[in-house]
Amino acid sequence: MNENSLDSGYKQTLARLKEFFAAREPVVLKKGETFIDYGEQNRKLGILLSGLLYASYTAENGQEWISRFYYTPENSIVSSHETFMTGKKSAESIRAYEDSELIWIDRSEYEELLEQNPKLERMVRIMAEESYVQALRRVHALQSLSASQRVRNFVKEHSEIVSRVQRQHVASYLGIHRNIFTRILNKL
């Protein structure tokens, strides 16, 4: 499966999911409000309609790191999926970076919908596959690319959010210090 077919499958699936949940009333999160908080038992899976959210976790040394940005249409499925699937307490927090609108379902609704609708189950599988591929690419980038290469790739692949997010948050996502990120960004 090539990158374009994964991307195309994700976008088609997202469009179908939005249609599937069109009757749901969207929820508005104001900037800074939490979708899922640290230590909360996660029962929510959301679809971002507009805005920008981010996931973070706290390392053992107490430093908070950005682990993901959620924005439309590329990263519209909002969840701490590991805890959504296991029911364990979340080690992540997902908050609104800017005013955002989303629809969401809880775990019991999710299970019921998948049982009743094989097409939805297929759509969810396609999105899970794309999410896995994205996560694998990120791990490989963090392990093998220089800071300069990571910044260039991020700007190229996520140009629509570079101007919406503070530099220290992009730097955190890339695993580098803000000053290094700024220096590299200024050279681009």
Buried (B, 14 or more C-beta within 10 A) or exposed (E): EEEEEBBEBBBEBBEBBBEBBEEBEBBEBEEEEEBBBBEBEBBBBBBBBBBBBBBBBEEEEEEEEBBBBBBBEBBBBBBBBEBBEEEEEBBBBBBBBBBBBBBBBEBEBBEEBBEEEEEBEEBBEBBEBBBEBBEEEBEEBEEEBEBBEBBBBBBEEBEEBBEBBEEBBBBBBBBBEBEBBBBBBEEE
